[in-house]
Amino acid sequence: MSRKILVMTGSARRGGNSDLMADAFIRGAEEAGHEVIKYEAAAHPIKGCLYCDTCYSLGGDRACTHDQEFNELAPLYESCDTIVYVTSVFWFTFPAQLKAAMDKMYALMVGKRPFGIKESMLIAVGAGKEDFKYEGLIKSYELTARDRKWKDLGHYIVKGVNDYAAVKETEHLEKIEELGRRI
Ligand SMILES: Cc1cc2nc3c(=O)[nH]c(=O)nc-3n(C[C@H](O)[C@H](O)[C@H](O)COP(=O)(O)O)c2cc1C
């Protein structure tokens, strides 16, 4: 089955660990024939949700009354069928830029828009070596998938990698590329 995959990254470090992991995943997924759109949340600073409940009230595809950046992302939530979060872990959860993009999925609910995403996966990296340092991120991801009734395709966590692009020195990029090939 050919998918339309939205790969959402969280880190602002271009060429950093999670960016390299996203590109490895994309190489594999494209090789397997999937269409992939990479959305770098940190390059499109989406503002936090104001909970004004005026989503889509301006007509057309203007999802957010206050945030043109989100209006460019919203159609991807409608047209893609799979979402893959590829991110560094910040303070036990998603980096703020990515979290803001996730919070605004709420607009599609208010606007009663068709949500295309049916499946999801989490790929993450952090400096910490202990499992508990990833529990918050994984739980937050899993609850999002459960609430949205996405089929959870699982998670792949790279632990103990901190320095810029240090993931290159590990076996993980190859494994993540293979994950993309097998999705
Ligand atoms: C603000 C901030 C918060 C962080 N919080 C965590 C954390 O909670 N747990 C962890 O293991 N690493 C944490 N890290 C380390 C990064 O996750 C780690 O360096 C990662 O490899 C960065 O990936 P990147 O190159 O894609 O940005 C944090 C780093 C920053 C800058």
The ligand as an SDF file (V2000), in Angstrom:
LIG
                    3D

 31 33  0  0  0  0  0  0  0  0999 V2000
   16.0690   22.5570   25.6960 C   0  0  0  0  0  0  0  0  0  0  0  0
   16.5920   21.1560   25.6680 C   0  0  0  0  0  0  0  0  0  0  0  0
   15.9590   20.1840   26.4040 C   0  0  0  0  0  0  0  0  0  0  0  0
   16.4180   18.8680   26.3700 C   0  0  0  0  0  0  0  0  0  0  0  0
   15.7590   17.9380   27.1160 N   0  0  0  0  0  0  0  0  0  0  0  0
   16.1650   16.6410   27.0700 C   0  0  0  0  0  0  0  0  0  0  0  0
   15.4720   15.6290   27.8080 C   0  0  0  0  0  0  0  0  0  0  0  0
   14.4920   15.8830   28.5010 O   0  0  0  0  0  0  0  0  0  0  0  0
   15.9350   14.3590   27.7470 N   0  0  0  0  0  0  0  0  0  0  0  0
   17.0250   14.0260   26.9780 C   0  0  0  0  0  0  0  0  0  0  0  0
   17.3840   12.8470   26.9510 O   0  0  0  0  0  0  0  0  0  0  0  0
   17.6960   14.9460   26.2420 N   0  0  0  0  0  0  0  0  0  0  0  0
   17.2790   16.2500   26.2710 C   0  0  0  0  0  0  0  0  0  0  0  0
   17.9320   17.2090   25.5070 N   0  0  0  0  0  0  0  0  0  0  0  0
   19.0400   16.7970   24.6250 C   0  0  0  0  0  0  0  0  0  0  0  0
   18.6100   16.5630   23.1740 C   0  0  0  0  0  0  0  0  0  0  0  0
   17.4310   15.8090   23.0870 O   0  0  0  0  0  0  0  0  0  0  0  0
   19.7300   15.8280   22.4330 C   0  0  0  0  0  0  0  0  0  0  0  0
   20.8820   16.6430   22.4040 O   0  0  0  0  0  0  0  0  0  0  0  0
   19.3820   15.4510   21.0000 C   0  0  0  0  0  0  0  0  0  0  0  0
   20.3830   14.6120   20.4730 O   0  0  0  0  0  0  0  0  0  0  0  0
   19.2410   16.6690   20.1060 C   0  0  0  0  0  0  0  0  0  0  0  0
   18.8020   16.2850   18.8370 O   0  0  0  0  0  0  0  0  0  0  0  0
   18.8730   17.2960   17.5820 P   0  0  0  0  0  0  0  0  0  0  0  0
   20.2960   17.3370   17.1190 O   0  0  0  0  0  0  0  0  0  0  0  0
   17.9580   16.7040   16.5890 O   0  0  0  0  0  0  0  0  0  0  0  0
   18.3790   18.6140   18.0750 O   0  0  0  0  0  0  0  0  0  0  0  0
   17.5220   18.5200   25.5480 C   0  0  0  0  0  0  0  0  0  0  0  0
   18.1630   19.5220   24.7920 C   0  0  0  0  0  0  0  0  0  0  0  0
   17.7080   20.8180   24.8480 C   0  0  0  0  0  0  0  0  0  0  0  0
   18.3970   21.8940   24.0310 C   0  0  0  0  0  0  0  0  0  0  0  0
  1  2  1  0
  2  3  1  0
  2 30  2  0
  3  4  2  0
  4  5  1  0
  4 28  1  0
  5  6  2  0
  6  7  1  0
  6 13  1  0
  7  8  2  0
  7  9  1  0
  9 10  1  0
 10 11  2  0
 10 12  1  0
 12 13  2  0
 13 14  1  0
 14 15  1  0
 14 28  1  0
 15 16  1  0
 16 17  1  0
 16 18  1  0
 18 19  1  0
 18 20  1  0
 20 21  1  0
 20 22  1  0
 22 23  1  0
 23 24  1  0
 24 25  2  0
 24 26  1  0
 24 27  1  0
 28 29  2  0
 29 30  1  0
 30 31  1  0
M  END
$$$$
